[in-house]
Every structure is written in structure tokens, then in C-alpha cells.
Amino acid sequence: MYTFILIIHVTVCLILVGVVLLQSGKGAEMGAAFGGSSQTIFGSRGATTFLSKLTVAAAIIFMVTSLSLSMLSRSASTGPSVMDTDIPRPVETPEDAASE
């Protein structure tokens, strides 16, 4: 189950990066406004594009898989911590005591 969700998570991550990079930034309209464009600087963006809807869907799936992976990894059994293990002490022999 963990591996399946991890594969979905990585795939959605790559899709999200690609979709965000394909979109034009908001700064493009603002820079064109000073050159005499008829678009407003901070006005409405118009109709929602397919890429923005895909971005929202990918972001929601990314967050759900992130939460699922964190819950699954928390419930997984882990071994004891390195700090909890008892370190065996070397046995001191009479030869070691004489050399000091």
C-alpha cells in the first residue's frame, strides 16, 4: 500500500511541476499593461483555463497523498533508537590495568 501511494505521489509531483511551468505568470499581464495593453493590471483573470483546473486537482491529490504517506510511515513499526541500545563495555583485563 505504501509503495502504491508513493508511486502516485511522485507521479503527481512531476505532473504538478510540469503544469505549473506551462502556465504563464501573472507578471506577464502587468508588464504588458505599461506598454499600452488593454488588459487591467490587477483585474479579473477571466475564465479558468484547463491548466489552472489541472493544477488545483494535482495540488489536492499531492496533499492527500502527502498526508497518507505521513500517516502510514508513522504507524509503521520501527526498531529501537540507537540512543536506546546498550553499548557493551570492553572487559578490562589485568594486563590493561598494568599498562596504564
C-alpha positions in Angstrom: 0.0 0.0 0.0 2.8 2.4 0.9 4.6 1.7 -2.4 1.5 2.3 -4.4 0.8 5.6 -2.8 4.4 6.6 -3.1 4.3 5.9 -6.9 1.1 8.0 -7.2 2.7 10.8 -5.1 5.9 11.0 -7.3 3.8 10.9 -10.5 1.5 13.7 -9.3 4.5 15.7 -8.2 6.1 15.5 -11.6 2.7 16.4 -13.3 2.3 19.4 -10.9 5.7 20.7 -11.7 5.1 20.4 -15.4 1.7 22.1 -15.3 2.9 25.0 -13.2 5.8 25.5 -15.6 3.5 25.5 -18.6 1.3 28.3 -17.2 2.1 32.0 -17.9 2.7 34.1 -14.8 0.6 37.0 -13.6 3.5 39.3 -14.1 3.1 38.9 -17.9 -0.1 40.9 -18.0 1.3 43.6 -15.7 4.3 44.1 -17.8 2.2 44.4 -21.0 -0.1 46.9 -19.3 2.6 49.5 -19.2 3.2 49.1 -22.9 -0.4 50.1 -23.8 -2.2 46.8 -23.4 -5.9 46.9 -22.8 -5.8 44.3 -20.0 -6.2 45.5 -16.4 -3.2 45.2 -14.1 -5.0 43.7 -11.1 -8.3 42.9 -12.6 -10.1 39.6 -13.1 -8.3 36.9 -14.9 -11.2 35.8 -17.0 -12.3 32.2 -17.5 -10.5 29.5 -15.6 -8.2 27.6 -18.0 -7.8 23.9 -18.2 -4.2 24.2 -16.9 -5.4 26.0 -13.8 -8.0 23.4 -13.1 -5.4 20.7 -13.6 -3.1 22.5 -11.2 -5.8 22.6 -8.5 -6.6 18.9 -9.0 -2.9 17.9 -8.9 -2.3 20.0 -5.8 -5.2 18.4 -4.0 -4.1 14.9 -4.9 -0.5 15.8 -3.9 -1.7 17.0 -0.4 -3.8 13.9 0.1 -1.0 11.5 -0.8 1.4 13.5 1.4 -0.9 13.1 4.4 -1.5 9.5 3.6 2.2 8.8 3.4 2.9 10.6 6.7 0.2 8.6 8.4 1.4 5.3 7.0 5.0 6.0 8.0 4.0 7.0 11.5 2.1 3.8 12.0 4.9 1.6 10.7 6.8 -0.2 13.3 10.4 0.9 13.8 13.2 -0.6 15.7 14.7 0.9 18.8 16.6 4.0 18.6 20.4 4.0 18.5 20.3 6.0 21.7 18.2 3.3 23.4 20.6 0.5 22.8 23.0 -0.6 25.4 26.7 -0.3 24.4 28.7 -3.3 25.5 31.7 -2.1 27.6 35.1 -3.7 27.0 36.2 -6.1 29.7 39.2 -4.8 31.5 41.9 -7.4 31.9 44.8 -7.3 34.4 47.2 -6.7 31.5 45.3 -3.5 30.5 45.4 -2.2 34.1 49.2 -2.8 34.4 50.0 -1.0 31.1 48.3 2.2 32.4 
